[in-house]
């Protein structure tokens, strides 16, 4: 009793609690039905309008370098052949530099290494495996560092056949048969040969010195490089000496830094030239250099649209493998006058706004065709609920009908079995006697009593075999 005290105390309030809960749920559902989901709240409308207006005016704040007046378009950047005309000729070979000169480049960029006996030569990779036939000449030295070879060994290698056979730039179809023969005759040039050709053609040269390992006898000796420069007779000012801003300046050469540094820092060290990879400098930094009279050479630019971007920004020069195509460009791929740009976007904005308004009006007309009523929405919801409940009851009735039908079949089968065993007939107005003729009621009662007595005795004997057996023994 103590355990159920609280339950007993509230037992009289069950009805009140249930009614209160039902009314609360009903009120909540009624309030929900009053909300027309088709209506957009004022705050949502404001947010959507603000986003749309922001998108419409955003083009005004886009600063595209190629949206520029024709009179303000900077001059075309100069072209520097990256390893010569390496897009259509084997890199760092004399034929590559000769072809680059034919396309009017400003200068040549080359990778310089030093042999084991102290002779500077041109090669980009640390081994000869990719760009020579060393596998045929020195098969046991394929992976050996190129700086561990003497210059006599280096000059035995074929530096051009690989380009004809592999076609790495997919440009051999545009190369003449004569040039293909010349490609296969190329050797690895020395720095002195390269500088003499640059001096002859009046081009600037950009060196990328690749130092050997510390075990090399000329690891820290720059003497062979300086000697080759002086021996070639080239003007030191046309030699772009790549360096870091912290390095000591080389006398007589044009210092060129490899990475971005603030213009003030460069000016303090009397450095006015940069050679920076395109991914390491931004458009604003290029403009900053241009405003401070600092030249920028961007590498490596191989596509026309990419050149157009740096052209519009005001880059001084670019290094490229494809001087044969970029040198032919007379204008950027595309430019747009600011006035035309504004007209274009205003037109797009107006058409977009008209389209949005038309869609809004069409949806409004379609929704007005169906009047909204909270009561109808609630009734529809109730009708749907009732339909669901009715379907559930139908399934239950069907299941109940199937169960009852199965039970009825079982009962009928059992009754037939009992009839066959006991020969029992239902007791109706014929007094339990099946007959095709009419009898007197008195006679019928006697016959019925006799019949029922015999039937009961037969059933008892069947249900209790031991009794039948005992009766048989008694009779005996």
C-alpha positions as CSV (number, residue, x, y, z in Angstrom):
1,X,0.0,0.0,0.0
2,X,2.8,2.4,0.8
3,X,4.5,1.6,-2.5
4,X,1.4,2.7,-4.5
5,X,0.5,5.7,-2.3
6,X,1.3,8.2,-5.0
7,X,-0.4,6.3,-7.7
8,X,-3.5,6.1,-5.6
9,X,-3.4,9.8,-4.8
10,X,-3.4,10.7,-8.5
11,X,-5.8,8.1,-9.7
12,X,-8.8,10.5,-9.6
13,X,-6.9,13.0,-11.8
14,X,-6.2,10.6,-14.6
15,X,-9.1,11.8,-16.6
16,X,-8.2,15.4,-16.1
17,X,-4.6,14.8,-17.1
18,X,-5.6,13.0,-20.3
19,X,-8.1,15.7,-21.2
20,X,-5.6,18.5,-20.6
21,X,-2.9,16.7,-22.6
22,X,-5.4,16.1,-25.5
23,X,-6.5,19.7,-25.5
24,X,-2.8,20.9,-25.5
25,X,-1.9,18.7,-28.4
26,X,-5.1,19.8,-30.2
27,X,-4.2,23.5,-29.6
28,X,-0.6,23.0,-30.8
29,X,-1.9,21.3,-34.0
30,X,-4.4,24.1,-34.5
31,X,-1.6,26.7,-34.2
32,X,0.5,24.7,-36.7
33,X,-2.4,24.6,-39.1
34,X,-2.7,28.4,-39.0
35,X,0.8,28.7,-40.5
36,X,0.7,28.9,-44.3
37,X,3.9,27.2,-45.5
38,X,3.5,28.9,-48.8
39,X,4.1,32.3,-47.3
40,X,7.7,33.5,-47.0
41,X,8.6,35.3,-43.9
42,X,9.8,38.9,-44.1
43,X,13.2,38.1,-42.8
44,X,13.8,35.4,-45.5
45,X,12.7,37.8,-48.1
46,X,15.2,40.4,-46.9
47,X,18.0,37.8,-46.9
48,X,17.2,36.6,-50.4
49,X,17.0,40.2,-51.7
50,X,20.3,41.1,-50.1
51,X,22.0,38.1,-51.6
52,X,20.6,38.9,-55.1
53,X,21.6,42.5,-54.9
54,X,25.1,41.5,-53.8
55,X,25.5,39.2,-56.8
56,X,24.3,42.0,-59.1
57,X,26.8,44.5,-57.9
58,X,29.7,42.2,-57.3
59,X,31.1,42.5,-60.9
60,X,31.7,46.2,-60.2
61,X,34.3,45.2,-57.6
62,X,36.0,42.6,-59.7
63,X,39.5,43.8,-60.6
64,X,40.4,41.9,-63.8
65,X,43.8,42.8,-65.3
66,X,42.5,42.4,-68.8
67,X,39.6,44.9,-68.3
68,X,41.7,47.8,-69.4
69,X,41.6,50.6,-71.9
70,X,43.6,50.1,-75.0
71,X,45.7,53.2,-74.3
72,X,46.6,51.9,-70.9
73,X,47.5,48.4,-72.0
74,X,51.2,47.7,-71.0
75,X,53.7,46.7,-73.7
76,X,54.1,43.0,-74.5
77,X,56.5,41.2,-72.2
78,X,59.9,40.2,-73.7
79,X,60.4,36.5,-74.4
80,X,63.3,34.5,-72.9
81,X,63.9,31.1,-74.3
82,X,63.8,28.6,-71.4
83,X,66.6,26.2,-72.3
84,X,66.4,27.6,-75.8
85,X,63.4,26.7,-77.9
86,X,62.8,23.6,-75.8
87,X,59.2,23.2,-77.0
88,X,60.4,22.2,-80.5
89,X,64.0,21.3,-80.1
90,X,66.2,19.3,-77.6
91,X,66.8,21.5,-74.5
92,X,70.1,23.0,-73.7
93,X,71.6,22.3,-77.1
94,X,73.0,24.8,-79.6
95,X,70.3,24.0,-82.2
96,X,67.7,24.9,-79.5
97,X,69.3,28.4,-78.9
98,X,69.6,29.0,-82.6
99,X,65.9,28.3,-83.2
100,X,65.0,30.6,-80.3
101,X,67.1,33.4,-81.8
102,X,65.0,33.0,-85.0
103,X,61.9,34.0,-83.1
104,X,63.4,37.2,-81.8
105,X,63.8,36.3,-78.1
106,X,65.3,38.8,-75.6
107,X,67.7,36.1,-74.3
108,X,68.3,32.5,-73.3
109,X,68.0,30.7,-70.0
110,X,70.4,27.8,-69.4
111,X,71.3,25.3,-66.6
112,X,75.0,25.1,-66.0
113,X,77.0,22.3,-64.3
114,X,80.7,21.6,-64.0
115,X,82.6,18.5,-65.0
116,X,84.9,16.5,-62.8
117,X,87.9,18.2,-64.6
118,X,86.5,21.7,-64.1
119,X,84.7,22.5,-67.4
120,X,81.3,24.1,-67.2
121,X,78.6,22.6,-69.5
122,X,74.9,22.8,-70.0
123,X,72.5,20.2,-68.5
124,X,69.4,20.4,-66.3
125,X,69.2,16.9,-64.8
126,X,71.7,15.5,-62.3
127,X,72.2,12.5,-64.6
128,X,72.4,11.9,-68.3
129,X,69.7,9.3,-68.3
130,X,66.8,11.4,-69.7
131,X,68.4,13.5,-72.3
132,X,71.3,11.5,-73.7
133,X,72.1,8.0,-75.0
134,X,74.3,7.1,-72.0
135,X,72.6,3.7,-71.8
136,X,74.4,2.8,-75.0
137,X,77.7,4.6,-74.4
138,X,78.3,4.0,-70.7
139,X,75.6,1.5,-69.6
140,X,77.2,1.0,-66.2
141,X,77.1,4.7,-65.4
142,X,73.5,5.5,-66.2
143,X,72.7,6.7,-62.6
144,X,76.1,8.3,-62.0
145,X,76.1,12.1,-61.2
146,X,76.9,14.0,-64.3
147,X,79.5,16.1,-62.5
148,X,81.6,13.0,-62.0
149,X,82.3,12.7,-65.7
150,X,85.2,14.3,-67.5
151,X,84.4,16.7,-70.4
152,X,85.9,14.2,-72.9
153,X,83.4,11.6,-71.8
154,X,80.5,14.1,-71.8
155,X,81.1,15.1,-75.4
156,X,80.8,11.5,-76.6
157,X,77.0,11.5,-75.7
158,X,74.2,12.2,-78.1
159,X,72.0,15.0,-76.7
160,X,69.3,15.2,-79.4
161,X,68.1,11.8,-80.6
162,X,66.0,11.3,-77.5
163,X,63.8,14.3,-78.5
164,X,63.1,13.0,-81.9
165,X,62.3,9.5,-80.6
166,X,60.2,10.4,-77.6
167,X,58.6,13.6,-78.8
168,X,58.1,14.9,-75.3
169,X,56.3,18.1,-76.3
170,X,54.2,16.5,-79.1
171,X,55.6,18.9,-81.6
172,X,57.7,16.7,-83.9
173,X,55.0,16.7,-86.6
174,X,55.8,20.4,-87.1
175,X,59.5,19.9,-87.3
176,X,61.1,19.6,-90.8
177,X,63.1,16.5,-91.8
178,X,66.2,18.7,-92.0
179,X,65.9,19.8,-88.4
180,X,65.3,16.2,-87.3
181,X,68.7,15.3,-88.8
182,X,70.3,18.2,-87.0
183,X,68.7,17.2,-83.7
184,X,70.3,13.8,-83.9
185,X,73.7,15.4,-84.3
186,X,73.6,17.5,-81.2
187,X,76.2,17.3,-78.4
188,X,76.2,18.7,-74.9
189,X,77.6,22.3,-75.3
190,X,80.1,23.8,-72.9
191,X,79.3,27.1,-71.2
192,X,82.0,28.8,-73.4
193,X,80.3,27.7,-76.6
194,X,77.0,29.0,-75.4
195,X,78.3,32.4,-74.3
196,X,80.1,32.9,-77.6
197,X,76.8,32.3,-79.4
198,X,74.9,34.7,-77.1
199,X,77.6,37.4,-77.6
200,X,77.3,36.9,-81.4
201,X,73.5,37.3,-81.4
202,X,73.5,40.1,-78.8
203,X,71.2,38.3,-76.4
204,X,71.1,38.4,-72.6
205,X,71.8,35.1,-70.8
206,X,70.2,33.8,-67.6
207,X,72.3,31.3,-65.7
208,X,71.0,28.8,-63.2
209,X,74.2,27.4,-61.6
210,X,73.7,23.9,-60.3
211,X,76.5,23.1,-57.9
212,X,78.0,19.6,-57.6
213,X,78.2,17.5,-54.4
214,X,80.6,18.4,-51.6
215,X,83.0,15.7,-52.6
216,X,83.5,17.3,-56.0
217,X,86.9,19.0,-56.5
218,X,85.2,22.2,-57.8
219,X,82.3,22.3,-55.3
220,X,83.0,25.8,-54.0
221,X,85.2,27.1,-56.9
222,X,83.4,29.6,-59.1
223,X,86.6,30.4,-61.1
224,X,85.7,28.2,-64.1
225,X,82.4,30.1,-64.6
226,X,84.0,33.5,-64.4
227,X,86.8,32.4,-66.8
228,X,84.3,31.2,-69.4
229,X,82.4,34.5,-69.2
230,X,85.5,36.6,-69.6
231,X,86.9,34.4,-72.4
232,X,83.7,34.5,-74.4
233,X,83.9,38.3,-74.6
234,X,80.3,38.8,-73.7
235,X,79.3,42.1,-72.0
236,X,78.9,41.2,-68.2
237,X,75.9,43.4,-68.0
238,X,74.0,41.0,-70.3
239,X,74.6,38.2,-67.8
240,X,71.7,37.9,-65.4
241,X,73.3,36.5,-62.3
242,X,70.6,34.6,-60.3
243,X,71.0,35.0,-56.5
244,X,69.2,35.4,-53.2
245,X,68.8,38.8,-51.7
246,X,71.2,37.9,-48.9
247,X,74.0,36.8,-51.3
248,X,77.0,39.0,-52.1
249,X,76.8,40.9,-55.4
250,X,79.0,39.7,-58.2
251,X,81.0,42.6,-59.7
252,X,80.0,43.6,-63.2
253,X,77.0,41.2,-63.7
254,X,73.3,42.1,-63.5
255,X,72.0,40.8,-60.2
256,X,68.6,39.1,-60.4
257,X,66.9,37.8,-57.2
258,X,65.0,34.4,-57.3
259,X,62.2,35.2,-54.8
260,X,60.0,38.1,-53.9
261,X,61.3,40.8,-51.6
262,X,59.8,44.2,-50.8
263,X,60.8,46.9,-53.2
264,X,62.5,49.0,-50.5
265,X,64.8,46.1,-49.6
266,X,65.8,45.5,-53.2
267,X,66.4,49.2,-53.8
268,X,68.7,49.5,-50.7
269,X,70.9,46.7,-52.2
270,X,70.7,48.2,-55.7
271,X,68.8,45.3,-57.2
272,X,66.3,46.1,-59.8
273,X,65.6,42.8,-61.5
274,X,63.7,39.7,-60.4
275,X,63.3,36.2,-61.8
276,X,60.3,34.5,-60.0
277,X,58.2,31.5,-60.6
278,X,54.6,32.4,-61.5
279,X,53.2,30.7,-58.5
280,X,55.4,32.6,-56.1
281,X,54.2,36.1,-56.9
282,X,50.9,37.9,-57.0
283,X,49.4,40.4,-59.4
284,X,49.6,43.1,-56.9
285,X,53.3,42.4,-56.2
286,X,54.0,42.6,-59.9
287,X,52.2,46.0,-60.1
288,X,54.2,47.1,-57.1
289,X,57.5,46.2,-58.7
290,X,56.4,48.0,-61.9
291,X,55.5,51.1,-59.9
292,X,59.0,51.1,-58.4
293,X,60.9,50.5,-61.7
294,X,61.8,46.9,-60.8
295,X,61.7,44.4,-63.7
296,X,60.0,41.1,-63.3
297,X,60.7,37.9,-65.4
298,X,58.1,35.3,-64.7
299,X,58.8,31.6,-65.4
300,X,57.6,29.3,-66.9
301,X,54.8,30.6,-69.1
302,X,53.8,28.3,-71.9
303,X,50.2,29.2,-72.8
304,X,48.8,32.2,-74.7
305,X,46.1,33.0,-72.1
306,X,48.7,32.9,-69.4
307,X,50.9,35.3,-71.3
308,X,47.9,37.5,-71.8
309,X,47.4,37.7,-68.0
310,X,51.0,38.8,-67.3
311,X,50.8,41.1,-70.3
312,X,47.9,43.0,-68.9
313,X,49.5,43.1,-65.5
314,X,52.6,44.7,-66.8
315,X,55.3,42.0,-66.5
316,X,58.6,42.9,-68.1
317,X,59.4,39.5,-69.5
318,X,58.6,35.8,-69.3
319,X,60.5,32.6,-69.8
320,X,58.9,30.0,-72.0
321,X,59.4,26.7,-73.7
322,X,57.1,27.8,-76.5
323,X,58.8,30.9,-77.9
324,X,57.8,29.7,-81.4
325,X,54.1,30.4,-80.5
326,X,54.1,33.1,-77.9
327,X,56.5,35.3,-79.9
328,X,53.8,35.4,-82.6
329,X,51.1,37.0,-80.4
330,X,50.4,40.6,-81.2
331,X,47.7,41.2,-78.6
332,X,46.4,39.5,-75.5
333,X,44.0,36.7,-76.1
334,X,41.2,38.9,-74.8
335,X,40.8,42.4,-73.4
336,X,37.7,44.4,-72.6
337,X,37.1,48.1,-72.2
338,X,35.8,49.1,-68.8
339,X,32.8,50.8,-70.4
340,X,31.9,47.6,-72.3
341,X,32.5,45.5,-69.2
342,X,30.0,47.7,-67.3
343,X,27.4,47.5,-70.1
344,X,27.8,43.8,-70.3
345,X,27.1,43.2,-66.6
346,X,24.3,45.8,-66.4
347,X,22.6,44.0,-69.2
348,X,23.1,40.6,-67.6
349,X,21.8,42.0,-64.2
350,X,18.7,43.5,-65.8
351,X,17.8,40.3,-67.7
352,X,18.3,38.3,-64.6
353,X,16.1,40.6,-62.5
354,X,13.3,40.4,-65.2
355,X,13.6,36.6,-65.2
356,X,13.3,36.4,-61.4
357,X,10.3,38.7,-61.4
358,X,8.5,36.7,-64.1
359,X,9.1,33.5,-62.2
360,X,7.8,35.1,-59.0
361,X,4.6,36.3,-60.7
362,X,4.0,32.9,-62.4
363,X,4.3,31.1,-59.1
364,X,2.1,33.7,-57.4
365,X,-0.6,33.2,-60.0
366,X,-0.4,29.4,-59.7
367,X,-0.7,29.5,-55.9
368,X,-3.6,31.9,-55.9
369,X,-5.6,29.3,-57.8
370,X,-5.6,27.1,-54.6
371,X,-7.1,29.1,-51.7
372,X,-5.5,28.4,-48.4
373,X,-7.7,27.7,-45.4
374,X,-6.3,26.6,-42.0
375,X,-9.5,24.6,-41.3
376,X,-9.3,22.8,-44.7
377,X,-5.6,22.1,-44.0
378,X,-6.5,20.7,-40.6
379,X,-9.4,18.7,-42.1
380,X,-7.2,17.3,-44.8
381,X,-4.7,16.2,-42.2
382,X,-7.5,14.6,-40.2
383,X,-8.9,12.9,-43.3
384,X,-5.4,11.5,-44.1
385,X,-5.1,10.3,-40.5
386,X,-8.5,8.7,-40.6
387,X,-7.6,7.1,-43.9
388,X,-4.4,5.6,-42.4
389,X,-6.4,4.3,-39.4
390,X,-9.1,2.9,-41.7
391,X,-6.5,1.1,-43.7
392,X,-5.0,-0.3,-40.5
393,X,-8.4,-1.5,-39.3
394,X,-9.0,-3.1,-42.8
395,X,-5.8,-5.0,-42.5
396,X,-6.8,-6.1,-39.0
397,X,-10.2,-7.2,-40.1
398,X,-8.7,-9.1,-43.0
399,X,-6.3,-10.9,-40.6
400,X,-9.1,-11.6,-38.2
401,X,-11.3,-13.0,-41.0
402,X,-8.5,-15.3,-42.2
403,X,-8.0,-16.5,-38.6
404,X,-11.7,-17.1,-38.1
405,X,-12.0,-18.9,-41.4
406,X,-9.2,-21.2,-40.5
407,X,-10.7,-21.9,-37.1
408,X,-14.1,-22.6,-38.7
409,X,-12.5,-25.1,-41.2
410,X,-10.8,-26.8,-38.3
411,X,-14.1,-27.1,-36.4
412,X,-16.0,-28.4,-39.4
413,X,-13.3,-31.0,-39.9
414,X,-13.5,-32.1,-36.3
415,X,-17.3,-32.3,-36.4
416,X,-17.1,-34.6,-39.5
417,X,-14.6,-36.8,-37.7
418,X,-16.9,-37.0,-34.6
419,X,-19.9,-37.8,-36.8
420,X,-18.1,-40.6,-38.5
421,X,-16.9,-42.1,-35.2
422,X,-20.1,-41.7,-33.1
423,X,-22.9,-41.5,-35.7
424,X,-24.2,-38.5,-33.8
425,X,-26.9,-36.3,-35.3
426,X,-27.9,-32.9,-34.2
427,X,-30.9,-32.6,-31.9
428,X,-33.5,-30.6,-33.6
429,X,-37.3,-30.7,-33.8
430,X,-37.2,-34.3,-35.0
431,X,-36.1,-35.2,-31.4
432,X,-32.7,-36.3,-32.5
433,X,-34.0,-39.1,-34.8
434,X,-33.3,-38.8,-38.5
435,X,-36.4,-40.1,-40.3
436,X,-38.2,-39.7,-43.5
437,X,-41.6,-40.2,-42.0
438,X,-43.8,-38.7,-39.2
439,X,-44.2,-40.4,-35.9
440,X,-46.5,-39.7,-32.9
441,X,-45.0,-37.5,-30.3
442,X,-45.3,-40.1,-27.5
443,X,-43.8,-42.8,-29.6
444,X,-41.1,-40.4,-30.7
445,X,-40.1,-39.6,-27.1
446,X,-39.7,-43.3,-26.3
447,X,-37.6,-43.8,-29.3
448,X,-35.6,-40.7,-28.6
449,X,-34.9,-41.8,-25.0
450,X,-33.8,-45.2,-26.2
451,X,-31.5,-43.7,-28.9
452,X,-29.9,-41.2,-26.5
453,X,-29.3,-43.9,-23.9
454,X,-27.6,-46.2,-26.4
455,X,-25.5,-43.3,-27.8
456,X,-24.3,-42.2,-24.4
457,X,-23.3,-45.7,-23.5
458,X,-21.4,-46.0,-26.7
459,X,-19.6,-42.7,-26.2
460,X,-18.7,-43.6,-22.7
461,X,-17.3,-46.9,-23.7
462,X,-15.3,-45.3,-26.5
463,X,-13.9,-42.5,-24.2
464,X,-13.0,-45.0,-21.4
465,X,-11.8,-48.3,-22.9
466,X,-10.9,-49.7,-19.4
467,X,-14.6,-49.4,-18.5
468,X,-15.7,-51.2,-21.6
469,X,-13.2,-53.9,-20.7
470,X,-14.4,-54.2,-17.1
471,X,-18.1,-54.3,-18.3
472,X,-17.1,-57.1,-20.7
473,X,-15.5,-59.1,-17.8
474,X,-18.6,-58.5,-15.7
475,X,-20.9,-59.8,-18.4
476,X,-18.7,-62.8,-18.8
